[in-house]
Amino acid sequence: MSQKLLILGASGQTGQHLVKHALENGYQVTALVRDVNKVETVHENLVVEQCDVFSRDQLLPHVQNCDVVMSCLGFALAWSQPVLQYKDIAVNVSECMKECGKRRVIFMHSWFTNPASHTHAGFMIRIFLRMVIGQNLAGMRLSEQYLESTEHLDYTCVLPAGLTNMEVMEREIFWEDDTDYIGDCYNPYHEKRLLSICWV
């Protein structure tokens, strides 16, 4: 029997790619969204549900009925303080999974969530990280620190440098253990290429 995936943020650009990729690989998918009309994919193995993923009562039944939770949630840019929704959703998912006895969860974040990794970026990239998306990265980092403190989860945070809709690249990708970056950080991945990494 195929695994059941629960995908949060399934109506976003990355989420829609993830839904299609999962279905192509034979998974049963439940897609949680705020607006069911934003998911155009129709498939016998796809169920689309409206859900407030910050609500324990609404999220819990969906977590009970899945094998793996995958989150592609993204939030609006902020300028003065960390985007706390990233941690809030991690906490809610974690608590629901603990109650249900589930373990496997994957979060889509971004490269450079760890401030120590910023030294590997060029000057203009560092300005962009600090001035434009810094508070989103800070929120993601709070989420990751929370996940590191849990003992009941088998979690992965996917940290792409960027996502595009170009053709899938054939190049090999090398990852160094205990790092927050892959050497050539200026070449973004195609979403499908990145999502292929998730299945490894």
C-alpha positions in Angstrom: 0.0 0.0 0.0 1.4 3.4 -0.9 2.3 6.0 1.7 -0.1 8.7 2.6 1.4 12.2 2.4 -0.1 15.3 4.1 1.0 18.5 2.3 0.6 21.9 3.9 0.7 24.9 1.7 -0.3 22.8 -1.3 -1.7 25.8 -3.3 1.6 27.7 -3.5 4.0 27.4 -6.4 6.3 24.9 -4.7 3.4 23.1 -3.0 1.7 22.5 -6.4 4.8 21.0 -7.8 5.1 18.8 -4.7 1.6 17.5 -5.1 2.1 16.6 -8.7 5.4 15.0 -8.1 4.1 13.0 -5.2 1.2 11.7 -7.3 3.5 10.8 -10.2 5.5 8.7 -7.7 2.4 6.8 -6.5 1.7 8.5 -3.2 -1.7 9.1 -1.8 -1.9 12.8 -1.1 -4.1 15.0 1.2 -3.5 18.7 0.3 -4.4 21.2 3.0 -5.1 24.8 1.8 -7.0 27.9 2.7 -8.9 28.0 -0.6 -9.6 24.6 -2.3 -10.2 26.4 -5.6 -6.5 27.2 -5.9 -5.6 23.6 -6.4 -6.3 22.7 -10.0 -4.8 19.2 -10.0 -7.4 16.4 -10.2 -6.3 12.8 -9.4 -7.9 9.7 -7.9 -5.2 9.7 -5.2 -5.6 13.4 -4.3 -7.9 14.8 -1.6 -8.0 18.6 -1.2 -9.2 19.9 2.1 -9.7 23.4 3.5 -7.9 23.7 6.9 -6.6 26.3 9.3 -3.2 24.6 9.9 -2.6 26.7 13.0 -5.6 25.1 14.6 -4.8 21.9 16.5 -8.4 20.7 16.3 -8.5 21.1 12.6 -5.0 19.7 11.8 -5.0 16.7 14.2 -7.5 14.5 12.2 -5.4 15.0 9.1 -2.2 14.1 10.8 -3.8 11.0 12.3 -4.6 9.7 8.7 -1.1 10.2 7.2 2.4 8.6 7.2 4.4 11.8 6.4 3.8 15.5 6.8 5.4 17.9 4.3 5.1 21.7 4.7 5.7 24.2 1.9 4.1 27.0 3.8 5.5 30.5 3.2 4.6 33.8 4.8 4.7 37.5 3.8 7.9 39.5 4.3 8.4 41.3 7.6 10.7 44.1 8.4 10.9 44.6 12.2 10.7 41.2 13.8 11.0 37.4 13.0 8.2 35.8 11.1 6.9 33.7 14.0 4.4 31.7 11.9 7.2 29.4 10.9 7.8 28.3 14.5 4.1 28.3 15.3 3.3 25.8 12.5 6.3 23.7 13.5 5.0 23.5 17.1 1.4 22.7 16.0 2.5 20.0 13.6 4.9 18.6 16.2 2.4 18.4 18.9 -0.2 16.8 16.7 2.3 14.2 15.5 3.3 13.4 19.0 -0.3 12.9 20.0 -0.8 10.6 17.0 2.5 8.7 17.4 3.7 10.0 14.0 7.4 10.8 13.3 8.3 11.8 9.7 8.0 15.4 8.8 9.7 17.6 6.1 9.7 21.4 6.1 10.6 23.6 3.1 12.7 26.5 4.3 15.6 28.4 2.7 19.4 28.5 2.6 21.1 30.9 5.0 18.6 30.4 7.9 21.7 30.0 10.1 23.4 33.4 10.4 26.8 31.7 10.6 26.3 30.6 7.0 26.1 34.2 5.7 29.8 34.4 5.4 29.7 32.1 2.4 27.6 34.6 0.5 28.8 37.5 -1.6 28.4 41.1 -0.4 25.2 41.8 -2.3 23.6 38.5 -1.3 24.4 39.4 2.4 22.7 42.7 2.0 19.6 41.0 0.4 19.6 38.4 3.2 19.7 41.1 5.9 17.5 43.8 4.4 14.8 41.9 2.4 14.3 38.4 3.8 16.2 38.5 7.0 13.1 38.3 9.3 11.7 35.4 7.3 15.0 33.6 7.7 15.0 34.4 11.4 11.6 32.9 11.7 12.7 29.7 9.9 15.7 29.5 12.2 13.5 29.7 15.3 11.5 26.8 13.8 14.6 24.8 13.2 15.9 25.4 16.7 12.6 24.2 18.0 12.7 21.0 15.9 16.2 20.4 17.1 14.9 20.3 20.7 12.3 17.6 19.9 12.9 13.9 20.5 9.8 12.4 18.9 10.3 13.6 15.4 12.2 12.3 12.4 12.5 15.7 10.6 14.2 17.2 7.6 14.4 20.9 6.7 15.0 21.4 2.9 17.1 24.5 2.4 17.1 25.6 -1.3 19.0 28.6 -2.6 16.1 29.4 -4.8 13.4 27.9 -7.0 12.7 28.6 -10.7 10.5 27.1 -13.4 13.4 26.4 -15.8 14.1 23.0 -17.2 15.2 20.3 -14.7 18.9 20.4 -14.4 21.0 17.2 -14.9 23.9 18.4 -12.8 24.9 16.5 -9.7 24.4 18.1 -6.4 27.0 17.6 -3.6 26.1 18.3 0.0 28.6 18.6 2.8 27.6 17.3 6.2 27.0 19.8 9.0 26.8 22.8 6.6 24.0 25.1 5.6 25.0 25.6 2.0 26.1 23.8 -1.1 29.2 25.3 -2.8 27.7 26.9 -5.8 25.0 28.9 -4.0 24.2 31.2 -6.9 22.6 28.6 -9.1 19.0 28.0 -8.0 17.3 24.6 -8.5 14.3 23.8 -10.5 11.5 23.0 -8.1 11.1 19.4 -9.5 14.8 18.8 -9.2 14.7 19.9 -5.6 11.7 17.9 -4.8 13.4 14.8 -6.1 15.9 15.3 -3.3 13.0 15.0 -0.8 12.3 11.4 -1.8 15.9 10.2 -1.1 
